[in-house]
Amino acid sequence: LALNPWDVVLCISGTIISCENAIVVVVIFYTPAFRAPMFLLIGSLATADLLAGLGLILHFAFVYFIPSEAVSLLTVGLLVTSFTASVCSLLTITIDRYLSLYNALTYYSERTVTRTYIMLILTWGASICYGLLPVMGWNCLREPSACSIVKPLTKNHLIILSVSFLAVFAVMLQLYVQICRIVCRHAHQIAVQRHLLASSHYVTTRKGIATLAVILGTFASCWLPFAVYGLLGDYSCPALYTYATLLPATYNSMLNPVIYAFRNQEIQKVLWAVCCGCFSSALPFRSRSPSDV
């Protein structure tokens, strides 16, 4: 096959994604202090994005060096599983943040740990089921007219994925609006109790809205173009449009470690300790709410 520059760019993106998220996975896995629910969810997100990066690399390698229908189905199934798990992990992190504020008094309890494991099981169970569909026969290899913009996924399969993404985005939007309201109300109450200036309340509110804008803005700008195009396009559409919308979607997995992991002060401490050669798994950590992550 002639080398497609878009495939090269996707492979490079996959390499960067894999390296970034591998660092997060290793740090969380080898640090006993990172066993709190919020770090488990961040680890789930990093694992999903790591698999997505590896899937992009394997897809490039198999397409150009080991062309095979069976292998193509496996790599596409891996990509569907990993990207679905990534989006669902973002939703679980949002739910965890909301509950940490809404039920602040009971958040640090065994119930939270149990709920976290249930969310992880549901996330990966649904993602694996989505990814197995092409392998189990729901593909368009025998009927090209049923193909979507991403072969060998069928049009109906991609519609389900796109609608699921839009539903996840709608839920995340609603939850983050509620989070912003709770944070603003708490900031106002603290300002009144401590007789602080109105400017402090304004600063806290502005920071909350800015964080909200970064999280949702990044998520929407990366995934919305592909989700909408997946609903409207079909196999007859130019491949250029598919690549132009799929590439930004992969950038979400590249930005997730920056937004959810590298901004966390505890993870920063461990990374700095590793860089300085003084890593200790027993580093002290300040208890933080998931809303701070």
N, C-alpha and C positions, 0 to 999 in steps of 0.2 A: 504494500500500500504506500501511496505517496504520503509523506509526512505532513500532517495538518498542523499549522502553527497554533491553532486553538487548543489542540490536544497537548501540545508542548506546554502551553501556558497553564493548562489545567494540571498537568503533571508537576510543574514547578510549584503551583499553589498547594498541591497535595503534599509535596515535600516540606514546605514551610509549615503547613498545618500540622503535619506529623511531628516535626521537631518541637514546635511550641507546646503542643498538648502532651507530648511524651514527658516533658519537663514537669508539667503539672501533675500528671499521673504518678510519676516516680516520687515527687515530693510528698504528695498526700499518702501514697501507699507506704512509704518508708518512715513516716513520722507518726508515731503512736498518738501524739497529741491531736492529730487531725482525724478524730473518730466521731466528732460531733455531727449531727444530722446535716448541717449546712455544708460541711466539707465533703460528706458522702455524696451530696447532690452535685457539688462542683466537680467531684471526681467522676461521677456518672457523665456529666457534660463533657469533661475532658476526654474520657474514654470513647464516647461516641464520636467526638470530633477527630480523635486520633485514628479511629477505624475509618472515618470518612477520608482522611488524608491518605491512609494506606490504600483504600479502595480506588482513589483517583490514580495513584501510582500503578497499582496492579492492572487497572483498566487500560492504561496506556501501554504497559508492557505486554499484556496479552493480545491487545488489538494488533500491535505491530510486529510482535515476535512469535506469538503462539495463537494465531487466529483459530477460534473454535466456538461453535454455538453454545456448547455446554459451559465452557469457561466464561463466555460472555454473559450467560445467565447468572452464573455464580457471582461475578464481579458486580453486575447490576443489582443483584439481590443484596450484596454487601453494602453498596452505596445507599440503596433504599432503606435498609435497616439502620445504618449509621446516621444518615441525615434525619430520619424520622425520630430516632432516639435523641439526637441533638435538640431538635425542636421541642420534643416532649420534656427533655431535661430542663430546658429553659422555662417551660410551664411549671414544672415541679418546684424550681427555685423561686418562681414568682409566688406560688401558693405558700411555700414555706416562709417567705418574707412577710406575706400578708398575715398568716397565722401567728407569727412571732410578735406582731404588733397588736393584732386583734385579741389574742389570748396571751398577753405578755406574762401574766402571773402563773399560768400553767404550762408555758412553752417548754421549760426545762424539766421534763418529766419523761417517764418511760413511754407514755402514750405518744409523745413526739417521735421517739425512736421507732416505735412500731409503725406509726403512720409513714415515716420516711421509707422504711423497708417495703411497705405495701406500695407506695408510689413508685419505687424503683422496679419492683416486680411487674407492675402494670405497664410502666414505661417500656421496659425491655421486652416484655411479652408481646405487647402490641406491635412494637417495632420489628421483632423477629417474624411475626405473622405477616406483616406487610412485605418484608423482604423475601419471604419464602414463596409468595404468590407467583412470581415469574418462574421460579425453579420448579414449582409444582404443576406448571402447565398453563398458567394465565399469562401468556405472552403472544406476540403477534408474528413469530417466526414463520408460521404456516399460513398466515393470513395478513399480508402486508397492509391491506386496506384498513385494518383495525388498529394500526400502529398510532401511537401518540407522537409528540415531538421528540420523545426520547425512546429510541428503539433499544430493546424489544418490549418496552412497556406498552400495554394496550391503552387506548384512549380512556376507557372507563376506569382503569387502574389509576392513571394519572389524575383524572378528575377527582377520584376519591382522595388522593393525596393532597391535591390543591385545596379542596374544600376543607379537609382536616386542618391544613395549615391556617386557612382563613379563620376557622373556628378557634384554633389555639391563639391566634393573634387577637381576636376579639375578646377572649377571656383574659388574656394578659393585659390588654388595654384597660379593661374594667377593673381588674385587681390593682393595677398600678395607680389608677385614679383614686381608688379607695385608700391605698397606701399613702399617697400624697396628702389626702384629706386628713388621715389619722396623724401623720407627722406634723402637718401644719397646726392641727388642733393641740397636739401635745406641746409644740413649741410655744404656742400662744399661752397655754396654761402655765408653763414654766416661767415665761417672761412676766406674767402677772404675779405669780407667787413670789418671785425673786425681785420684783420691782425693776426689771430690766428695761432698757430703752426699747422703743418700738423697732429700732433699726436691727436689733439682734433677731427679733422675730422675722423681719423681712429677709435677713441674710439666710436664716435657716430655711425659710420657704423657698427662696430663690435656688438654694442648693438642691432641695428636694425636687423641684421642677426641672432643674438642669439635669440631674441624674436620671429622672424619668424620661426626659427627651433623648438623652444619649442611648439608653437601653432600648426604648421602643423605636427610636429613629433608626438605629443601626439594624435592628431586627427587620423592620418594615422595608427599608431601602435595599436590604440584601435579598429578601425572600419574596416580597410582593410582586416584582416584575415576572419572576419565573412562575409563581402561582397563578397569576392572571393569564399569562401566556399559555400555561398548561391547560387552562379551561377553554381558551379560545382557539388555540392552534391545533393542527393535526399533522399527519405524516407528510402532507403535500407542501407544508411550509418550508421555506429555505432553512437549511441547517445553521446559517449565520445567525438567525434570530434566536435559535435555541442556545447556541454558545454564548451569545451576548447577554442572555438572561440567566443562564446557568452559572457563568463565571462569578457574577456578584453574589450568588447564593453561596458559593464556596467560601467567599470572603467572610461570611458570618462565622464560620468555624475558625477562621484565622483571627478574628477580632474577639471571640468569646474568651480566650485566656486572658487577654488584656483587660476586659471589662469585669470578669467575674473572679479571676484568680490573682493576676499580678497586681491588682489594686488593693488586694487584701493585705493588711499590715503583717499578720502572722505568717503568711506565705512569703512575703517580702523578707522577713527576718530569717527564715530558713534558707532562702536563696542567697542572701548576703552571707550567711554563715557558711554555706557550701562554697561560695566563691572565695571566701577568706580561708578556707581549709580548716574551719573550726566547727564542723557540723556536729550537733549533738541532738539525738532524738528526744532528749528530755528538756528541750528549751522551754522556758516559762512563757505562757501565753496569757494575754488579758482576755477575759470572757467578753465576747462581742455578740451582738444580735445579728441574725441574718440580714436584717435591713441595712446593716453597716457594710455588708460585703459588696 
